Each structure stands twice: as C-alpha cells, then as structure tokens.
Amino acid sequence: MIVRIAIGGMSHEGTTFSPLLTDLEDLVVTKGEDLLSDDNLRQLYRQHNVEIVPTLFARGTPSGIIKKSCYQVLKNEILQKIKSAKDLDGICLTLHGAMEVEEVGDGEGDLMSSIRAVVGEDVLISVSLDLHGNLTSKMVESVDLLTAYRTAPHRDAAETRCRAASLLIHAWQNNLKPKIAWIPVPILLPGEKVITELEPAASLYAMIEEVNQVLGILDTSIMVGFAWADVPHASASVVVIAENDRDIAYEQAERLAETFWNRREAFHFDVETYPVDESIDEALSFAQKPVFISDSGDNPTAGATGDIPIFLERLLAKNVKNAVVAAIADAKAVKTCVAEGLGSKISLSIGGKLDTIHAEPLTITGRVTFLSDDSKTAVFQIDGEDSAHNGIEVILTADRRAFISPDQFEALNIDLFSRDIVVVKLGYLFPELRDIAPRSIMALSPGVSNEDIENLPFNRVRRPIYPLDRDFEWSPSRYALR
C-alpha cells in the first residue's frame, strides 16, 4: 500500500541578542526533487513504498531572528503545498527548535499549529530537531512525533532525519496515535558546556537507548535548549514518546528530567577558558603549535555577527607575529581588497559594522595575499611584507562565516601547522579542528554569543532557571497534552 508523506521544513537558530534580522536572501531554499538528496532517506522511502509530496526546506546560518515578512512567505508556500496535496497520510519536516520570528516568537510552534489546522487530527506529523532547541507547548501539542540530535558537536543530523521518517512510517503502518510526554527542565546552558562525548552529558545521553528499550516506548530525546534566546520557553527539556500509554512515557521522562536536574552543577566547559588577553598569553607560552583559540563571544554558529575585531586588536597590541584570525565579516573591506587587487598594500577599516554594541572598526595596514575566485573572501597580511609567516593574517569574508575545518584554510593557501596561533570564531571546536589541535583554548570574549550567560541581559526567560538562579528547588511535573 502506498503511503503519501509531505516533506520539507525550516531550520534556523535565532538569537534575540543579535542586532540583525534574517531575511530571504540569508536563507537557502530547496524545493522539488532536491529535497531528497539524502541517499539513505530516499532508500528508506522507496523501501516502504512512500510517495513523496515535496514542499520546501529553508535553512540558514544561525543569526538574528527571522523577519516576519520572510517567515510568512515561506510558511504560506508550505501551507499552500500541503493544502493542494490530496490524501496525505503524514508530514515529515526538518526543523531546528530555536527559530524565533519577529512579532511571532516561537516559529516552529506557529508553523506546526498552522499545519495541524490545515490537515486535521488524522494526519500524522513527525519532526526532527536540533538538540539546541527550546520546546513550547504549542509545538509539542501540534505534532505526533519528534526526535532530536543525540550528539554535540553534531554528527547525527542525517541519522536523526531518517529516524523521524522511520517513526512516522512505523506509526502509520501500525495505526498508532503516539503519546508524548514532555517535561521542561529549568536549566539553561550554553552548548559548549554540554559535549555529549564527555561527562556528565555522555552518561545522560546514554540513558536514551536504555529508555527506548522499555516496552511501549517509541523514542526519547533530551534537549539542551538554546541559551542565547531571551524568550519565556528557553530551557532544557525531555521528551519521551510511547505507542499508546502516556503514563509509561511520563514515568521515563520524569526519571530522565530528574537525572538532568541533579547533574546541573557538573556541566562544564571541556577546554581551558580565559579572558582574551590571558588566552593569548597562554597560547604563546605553549611549545607545540598551533594553539587554537575560540573567540566564543562572536561565534556565528551561535548566531553572533562574526565582525568583532577585538582578538586582532589584542594580537597586534601584544606584538604577536605568527597568527591567523578566521574570520572578520566585512563585505566593504572585501570589496576594497578586490578593487585594489592581489599584492596591493592598503589600509582598511575592518569589523564593528554589524555588532556596534560590542565593537568598533579597527584600522589595519598591510597587503592583500589572497582573493577567492568568487570575490567573497580575502586574506590580508598585517606587517609582514616578505613572508606569509611573518605577520598576522586576517581572513575577511563578505558574509558571516565560521571556519570549522582545515579544508577551508587550505583553500586560502593557509598552512595551519606553520602558525603559532589560530583564532576561530567558534565556541567548541568542530570535530575536524578538534582532532588536529595540539591545544585548544576558549576565550570568554564579548559579543552576542557570550558564554558567560549569567551576564547577558535576560528579561523574558521563565524564572527561576539555573544558572541565572541557584537557590531554588525543582522536581519534574507533568504537562497535560492532547
């Protein structure tokens, strides 16, 4: 028997602390057959005789919240394609969980409740999520199934999408109407304190498989939450889904939530952390090179602007001679480099144009040592005219960009192992860099993604919540869902 499933989604992580709004030009929108680019997912659908109804999938680099008009365009197209589809058995969408929308708030909740209103109660809805999502009752009440990543740094995005589809197919084949147990846990942690390969997260996430072995349980998710969103629903949460017995699901969810709560003080950064100047001093004192330093407060993968030049300014002030900074987002500076040409010696005013709260432009003089073919990236060497190994190099990008792998540096003719210090605008190092770093340091630098979240200007989060509040008691409580 053929099962008809609509697919698509919207995946965006939006920080309310960013001065930027995300618009259509900031997103990549995929439609039609391109939605089935994942071979494993395509094989799964073929194996179970699934007829796909494509909508669209929009994704973007983490940034500020989505502009309302942008969201409405995408939402309306998804709804229209679902309305025009006939005899749908299910809907399987890829979401994030931290998509905030201008004047709307909870984007996923609004989208899913709107879809539910269109298709009614009989069509199964399954979604995959990032574990850094902030769940709401509106969202949970609108879906039948949800499942989240189980790794941070993320290694299982494709696996999670397949799991969401498999759960939907299983529920449809067995005529199930799954029961969701959802418990928000009043903990708000930056993702860099929850590395799933390390304790206490490792054993906490290992409990997922243990719970999934309980008779009648379909799936289990532990959500860390997204700390850089000042919204009432920002928090960690636990979700357990049962085939038909919600009491069984809540029994397991309460156990997981209590374990999470009891371990709250054990979560920690997995690398050394220092203020900016101390991190540079520590890097210089270490014999083996290169030392990677994360400029964590200006981390584009957490929604920051990526244009704060404080690290470059401090490296210059300390007379560091062999370092690379990746990267400063400054379209105007890149355009100037392209206009002046490769090898030209010029002065530039870089950074401080997007985040004017935490930064101001920095004037530098040097020469252009690399220009990309698409004119969107330039490498600018400060002070060292004769050798690329004699000065500080700053990578300038026309867009907000995170450098997460050695390949990105190699494409710019930068040999990481010939440098003393490599500054990257990240929180935790992504696996490709983590695996090659002789030593890594996370600098507690200023910016939109400040890791010291207790000093962020929260006004709307639900209180009390750890670690903004510490002197309070909590135990799991049940949330009645449909």
MARKOLMI-670419 format. One line per 10 residues: their letters; for each residue x, y, z of C-alpha. Coordinates in steps of 0.05 Angstrom, whole numbers. Example, Ala and Ser with C-alpha at 12.3 -4.5 7.8 and 13.67 -1.06 7.14 Angstrom:
2
as = 246,-90,156  273,-21,143
***
This chain:
482
mivriaiggm = 0,0,0  26,69,-18  35,120,38  35,194,19  81,238,60  95,312,52  166,333,67  204,398,78  216,445,136  250,507,162
shegttfspl = 314,503,203  342,566,234  374,582,302  358,654,320  388,694,377  347,751,405  412,786,426  434,798,354  422,866,323  410,833,255
ltdledlvvt = 345,807,225  347,746,180  313,755,112  302,713,50  370,728,20  402,699,82  369,632,73  380,574,24  313,548,0  308,479,-31
kgedllsddn = 247,453,-69  223,394,-110  265,333,-121  325,367,-88  291,354,-21  311,281,-29  386,290,-36  399,243,24  411,173,-5  393,138,60
lrqlyrqhnv = 328,176,67  310,164,-6  323,90,2  280,88,65  221,119,30  229,73,-30  234,12,15  167,29,48  131,48,-16  125,122,4
eivptlfarg = 100,173,-46  134,239,-31  99,306,-34  154,360,-32  141,428,-1  205,467,13  263,468,60  294,534,83  357,537,123  406,590,143
tpsgiikksc = 468,604,185  449,619,258  437,693,265  386,743,290  312,727,290  275,717,224  240,776,194  164,767,197  153,780,123  207,728,105
yqvlkneilq = 175,676,151  105,689,123  129,678,51  159,611,69  103,589,115  49,607,64  83,566,10  89,506,55  16,511,75  -6,520,4
kiksakdldg = 31,458,-20  1,418,37  -69,444,23  -63,426,-50  -38,356,-36  -92,303,-33  -99,245,15  -37,257,56  -21,203,107  35,240,141
icltlhgame = 80,301,143  155,296,159  192,361,170  263,381,188  262,437,239  310,466,289  273,484,353  303,554,363  271,591,305  248,658,332
veevgdgegd = 207,703,286  196,777,290  129,793,323  112,719,324  161,688,372  161,613,370  167,599,296  163,523,300  101,526,344  67,575,297
lmssiravvg = 84,534,235  64,467,264  -1,492,294  -18,523,227  -4,458,191  -45,419,242  -103,466,230  -99,451,155  -93,375,158  -134,359,219
edvlisvsld = -121,307,273  -117,245,230  -53,261,191  10,241,228  63,295,236  135,278,253  193,327,260  268,324,271  302,376,314  369,402,336
lhgnltskmv = 382,386,410  395,460,420  321,475,411  273,508,460  208,470,460  139,501,472  72,471,488  45,498,422  96,459,383  91,394,423
esvdlltayr = 16,395,421  16,402,345  58,341,327  52,266,337  127,251,338  191,289,348  262,267,354  326,307,365  401,300,353  438,260,404
taphrdaaet = 507,288,392  541,355,404  582,373,366  531,347,316  549,283,280  479,252,271  437,303,233  423,256,175  411,198,222  360,240,261
rcraasllih = 322,258,197  318,185,179  294,168,248  238,219,244  216,188,178  221,117,205  179,135,266  125,164,222  123,104,176  121,56,236
awqnnlkpki = 64,95,268  25,96,202  36,22,188  13,2,257  -45,51,262  -14,86,322  -31,154,352  32,163,394  30,195,463  82,249,481
awipvpillp = 110,262,550  146,328,552  179,358,614  215,425,610  275,426,658  293,495,687  365,493,663  395,540,611  465,522,589  509,545,532
gekvitelep = 521,487,484  595,488,499  581,461,568  543,401,541  590,359,499  555,292,490  621,254,486  641,278,556  612,272,625  562,288,652
aaslyamiee = 527,291,584  555,225,559  521,181,611  458,224,609  451,214,534  468,141,541  403,134,581  364,148,516  377,78,490  361,49,558
vnqvlgildt = 293,84,558  280,63,486  285,-10,507  225,-2,553  165,-39,525  118,10,491  168,67,483  179,93,412  232,146,421  268,191,471
simvgfawad = 300,259,464  339,304,511  341,377,491  395,422,517  359,486,496  387,549,464  416,597,514  422,659,470  347,670,463  313,714,514
vphasasvvv = 245,681,508  198,650,560  208,580,533  284,579,534  304,517,574  326,445,571  272,392,564  260,317,560  213,283,511  192,210,514
iaendrdiay = 142,182,464  100,120,476  59,78,428  -5,87,468  9,93,543  27,164,564  38,142,636  95,97,615  125,155,576  119,203,635
eqaerlaetf = 150,153,683  212,150,640  212,225,624  209,242,698  269,197,711  309,230,656  289,300,677  307,288,749  375,259,729  388,320,685
wnrreafhfd = 369,367,742  412,332,793  473,338,748  463,411,732  525,435,770  570,383,738  565,412,668  628,449,649  669,474,591  712,417,563
vetypvdesi = 771,462,548  811,516,585  776,583,587  808,651,598  794,724,583  820,748,516  889,772,537  903,712,581  884,664,526  935,696,480
dealsfaqkp = 989,693,535  974,620,547  978,604,473  1045,639,467  1073,601,526  1057,533,497  1113,499,459  1073,457,410  1039,495,354  989,515,332
vfisdsgdnp = 946,533,391  873,543,372  835,598,408  759,603,402  732,674,401  669,647,433  632,712,444  629,727,369  611,657,345  570,656,280
tagatgdipi = 548,584,293  511,611,354  482,670,317  534,723,330  554,775,278  625,750,267  654,820,258  683,838,326  758,853,315  778,851,389
flerllaknv = 823,790,380  860,821,323  869,885,362  897,848,422  944,805,379  972,869,350  978,901,418  1018,842,443  1063,844,381  1045,773,360
knavvaaiad = 1080,757,295  1053,690,270  978,683,276  915,678,233  846,704,251  787,668,219  749,710,204  721,781,204  656,790,166  662,855,128
akavktcvae = 634,859,57  661,930,47  732,911,66  730,851,19  704,895,-37  762,943,-26  813,886,-28  783,860,-93  785,930,-124  857,943,-103
glgskislsi = 880,874,-126  925,818,-103  991,842,-73  967,913,-62  988,948,2  930,987,33  897,1009,97  830,981,117  777,995,169  750,927,188
ggkldtihae = 695,900,233  649,935,281  597,948,227  546,894,245  554,890,321  562,962,341  546,947,414  607,904,429  655,930,376  681,988,335
pltitgrvtf = 720,985,270  795,972,273  843,1005,223  898,960,197  953,967,144  982,911,104  975,875,38  925,830,3  955,760,-2  895,720,-28
lsddsktavf = 829,733,-65  778,679,-77  750,668,-147  681,689,-125  707,754,-95  676,738,-28  739,723,12  805,759,21  867,744,63  901,806,89
qidgedsahn = 971,803,119  989,855,170  1062,878,179  1099,822,144  1112,840,72  1163,787,53  1134,723,82  1064,699,98  1095,671,162  1119,738,188
gieviltadr = 1056,774,204  985,767,228  937,745,174  863,761,179  812,726,135  759,775,111  692,749,87  635,783,51  586,741,92  583,716,163
rafispdqfe = 623,652,162  651,602,211  716,565,197  705,495,222  753,451,182  824,450,156  798,448,85  772,518,90  842,544,108  876,502,54
alnidlfsrd = 830,533,2  860,600,21  932,575,18  939,578,94  981,523,127  954,518,198  1015,480,223  1062,536,205  1024,584,251  1033,595,325
ivvvklgylf = 961,617,340  897,604,301  838,645,324  770,619,302  702,649,316  671,587,347  651,561,414  674,489,418  719,468,361  683,427,309
pelrdiaprs = 709,355,303  753,369,242  793,421,281  788,388,348  821,326,320  884,364,297  891,416,352  953,405,397  919,452,447  854,489,446
imalspgvsn = 831,547,489  764,580,492  767,655,504  709,685,542  704,744,495  648,796,488  593,791,437  524,765,421  543,693,439  576,710,506
edienlpfnr = 588,643,541  581,676,609  506,676,602  494,700,673  517,768,648  471,771,588  412,820,592  356,769,602  287,799,614  238,748,588
vrrpiypldr = 263,678,607  220,639,655  248,646,725  275,614,766  323,579,719  393,552,731  445,583,730  413,651,729  381,629,794  413,578,840
dfewspsrya = 375,578,906  311,541,887  282,471,889  252,434,829  223,367,813  192,341,749  119,358,738  71,332,686  46,373,627  -22,351,602
lr = -21,346,526  -75,327,477
***
